[in-house]
Amino acid sequence: MTHTSYEQAFGSAPQATAQAPGRVNLLGEHTDYQGGFVLPTAIPQQATVALGRNGSAEHVLYSTNLDQTIRVPVGEVGSGFAPYLTGCFALSGVQEGLNAFITSDVPSGGLSSSAALEVATLRALRDLADLDLDDVALALRGVQVEHEFVGVKCGVMDQMASSLADTRTMLLIDTRSLDRRAVPFPAGAEVLVIDSGVPRRLAESGYNERRAQVEEAARLLGVPQLRDVTDPSVVETLPPVLRERARHVVTENNRVLAALEPDVDATRFGQLMNASHASLKGDYAVSHERVDELVALLQAHPDVYGARMTGAGFGGAVVALVRQGKATVAAQAVLAEYSEQGSQVVP
């Protein structure tokens, strides 16, 4: 039976409710677990989590998107979407059964639907259990959930963006120090996001393998992280594969820094996005042929400054920087050619 509210699902009112946005990253992909700089922004779509104590020894989790209920004994992880919540419960010291009602309009794939779910859950828990967590500590706890309960060795960007970014600006994050500041979008431009319709599952993809490869590259180069390498020629001493992976991280970090220079306009920013996609497709090998097709269609549109895949890859979403007021026109034209069932525009 489909439930439309916490009250309908559980027969009482929730004790805490919270939201968190998805995010899209304009530049700085696969650099956040190497201490690099990133430029995400929040999107309007949000995950919402309502929580309440149920007086039992199990958690009862209901997802409206899946119309699915999962029951998990307190202290266990569970399967499906459960680990994103039970991980938050466990790390927050929850020793009692909770009901959770989850709804989200964040598309899955490159827009951090999982980070939005974790941050929304932790925000609701913070209110329910009076947890002493500021927004940064909350984001880091979400990262810990991914590592220990979901099995994805992600960096800190997604949860930091979901916890701290807004839709009006990009959020420059130094993922080593966690220093951050708002950065305006290039003048005369706006952001367009299109879901490629190609699903992905990071825990089952090459994501963790890529992280291990760049960590090995840093070790061979004798640096704590590839953030400490600024000259791409340095990586040419590495063996094949490690060389390509490291070259992406180094050049991608340089692209973020280049985008922050005072004279960068929408045209230059778009060029950096195009170069980012070429590097993700070539050196990092995390794109997909359908994603590449969508990116190429966007890059060829006269109102598009630049386009690239966004998120960890292997499918998911594409982000474009387009002329102000032209996002809908560009999206309609591109999707008419792309014609992938399930493609979705995120305004």
Disulfide bonds with the S-S distance in Angstrom:
none
